[in-house]
Amino acid sequence: AKSEAKSHFSAAVEEAKAGAAALGGEAKTRAGAYREQAKVKGNDFAAEAKTKAGDLAVEGKAKASQALSGLSKVIDENAPKLDEKLGAKYGAYARSASRSIKGTADSLDSKSVEELGEDAREAIRKSPAAAVGIAAVAGFLIARLFRR
C-alpha cells in the first residue's frame, strides 16, 4: 500500500511537471507571437509616421513658397509708391528684394524636401555660427508669434 501510494504520488508529480513544462512552452510560444505582433505594429506605426512627416514637410514647403511669392508680389505692387514717396533708389531696393524673394520661392518649388534638407545641412557645415544665429532669431520670432 505504501509503495502503491508512493507510485501514485510520483506519477502525479511527473504529470504535474509535464503539465508545467507544456504550459511554459505554450507561454513562450505566445510571448514570441505577441513580441512579433508588437514588432510588426511598431514597424507599421514608424512607417506611417514617416509618411505623415513627409506629407507635412511637402505641405509646409508649398505653403512657404506661396507665402514668399505673395510677399514678392506685394513688394512689387508697392515699389512704385516707394519711388514716388521716398525716391527711385528705395523703389529699386524693393524690386531687388522682391526678385530675391521670388527666386527663393522658385527654388523651394523646384527642389524636393530631401534636397532642401541636404542644402540646409551643407549650409550648417559651412557656417555653423550663422546657422545658430539664424535659429536663435527664428526661435525668437516664433516665440513672439505664439505669445500674442
Backbone hydrogen bonds, N-H to C=O, Kabsch-Sander energy under -0.5 kcal/mol:
donor,donor_aa,acceptor,acceptor_aa,energy
5,A,1,A,-2.4
6,K,2,K,-2.2
7,S,3,S,-2.3
8,H,4,E,-2.3
9,F,5,A,-2.5
10,S,6,K,-2.7
11,A,7,S,-2.5
12,A,8,H,-2.5
13,V,9,F,-2.5
14,E,10,S,-2.6
15,E,11,A,-2.5
16,A,12,A,-2.5
17,K,13,V,-2.5
18,A,14,E,-2.6
19,G,15,E,-2.5
20,A,16,A,-2.6
21,A,17,K,-2.6
22,A,18,A,-2.4
23,L,19,G,-2.5
24,G,20,A,-2.7
25,G,21,A,-2.5
26,E,22,A,-2.5
27,A,23,L,-2.8
28,K,24,G,-2.3
29,T,25,G,-2.4
30,R,26,E,-2.8
31,A,27,A,-2.8
32,G,28,K,-2.6
33,A,29,T,-2.2
34,Y,30,R,-3.0
35,R,31,A,-2.4
36,E,32,G,-2.4
37,Q,33,A,-2.5
38,A,34,Y,-2.6
39,K,35,R,-2.3
40,V,36,E,-2.6
41,K,37,Q,-2.8
42,G,38,A,-2.7
43,N,39,K,-2.6
44,D,40,V,-2.6
45,F,41,K,-2.7
46,A,42,G,-2.5
47,A,43,N,-2.5
48,E,44,D,-2.5
49,A,45,F,-2.7
50,K,46,A,-2.4
51,T,47,A,-2.3
52,K,48,E,-2.5
53,A,49,A,-2.7
54,G,50,K,-2.2
55,D,51,T,-2.5
56,L,52,K,-2.6
57,A,53,A,-2.3
58,V,54,G,-2.3
59,E,55,D,-2.5
60,G,56,L,-2.7
61,K,57,A,-2.4
62,A,58,V,-2.3
63,K,59,E,-2.4
64,A,60,G,-2.5
65,S,61,K,-2.3
66,Q,62,A,-2.4
67,A,63,K,-2.5
68,L,64,A,-2.5
69,S,65,S,-2.4
70,G,66,Q,-2.5
71,L,67,A,-2.4
72,S,68,L,-2.5
73,K,69,S,-2.1
74,V,70,G,-2.3
75,I,71,L,-2.4
76,D,72,S,-2.5
77,E,73,K,-2.6
78,N,74,V,-1.6
79,A,75,I,-1.1
79,A,76,D,-0.5
82,L,78,N,-1.7
83,D,79,A,-2.3
84,E,80,P,-2.1
85,K,81,K,-2.9
86,L,82,L,-2.6
87,G,82,L,-1.6
90,Y,87,G,-0.6
91,G,87,G,-1.6
92,A,88,A,-2.5
93,Y,89,K,-1.9
94,A,90,Y,-2.3
95,R,91,G,-2.4
96,S,92,A,-2.4
97,A,93,Y,-2.6
98,S,94,A,-2.6
99,R,95,R,-2.4
100,S,96,S,-2.2
101,I,97,A,-2.7
102,K,98,S,-2.7
103,G,99,R,-2.4
104,T,100,S,-2.0
105,A,101,I,-2.3
106,D,102,K,-2.7
107,S,103,G,-2.3
108,L,104,T,-2.4
109,D,105,A,-2.2
110,S,106,D,-2.1
111,K,107,S,-1.4
116,L,112,S,-2.3
117,G,113,V,-2.3
118,E,114,E,-2.3
119,D,115,E,-2.5
120,A,116,L,-2.4
121,R,117,G,-2.4
122,E,118,E,-2.4
123,A,119,D,-2.4
124,I,120,A,-2.3
125,R,121,R,-2.3
126,K,122,E,-2.2
127,S,123,A,-2.4
131,A,127,S,-2.0
132,V,128,P,-2.2
133,G,129,A,-2.2
134,I,130,A,-2.8
135,A,131,A,-2.4
136,A,132,V,-2.3
137,V,133,G,-2.4
138,A,134,I,-2.8
139,G,135,A,-2.6
140,F,136,A,-2.4
141,L,137,V,-2.6
142,I,138,A,-2.6
143,A,139,G,-2.5
144,R,140,F,-2.2
145,L,141,L,-2.1
146,F,142,I,-2.2
147,R,143,A,-1.3
148,R,144,R,-0.8
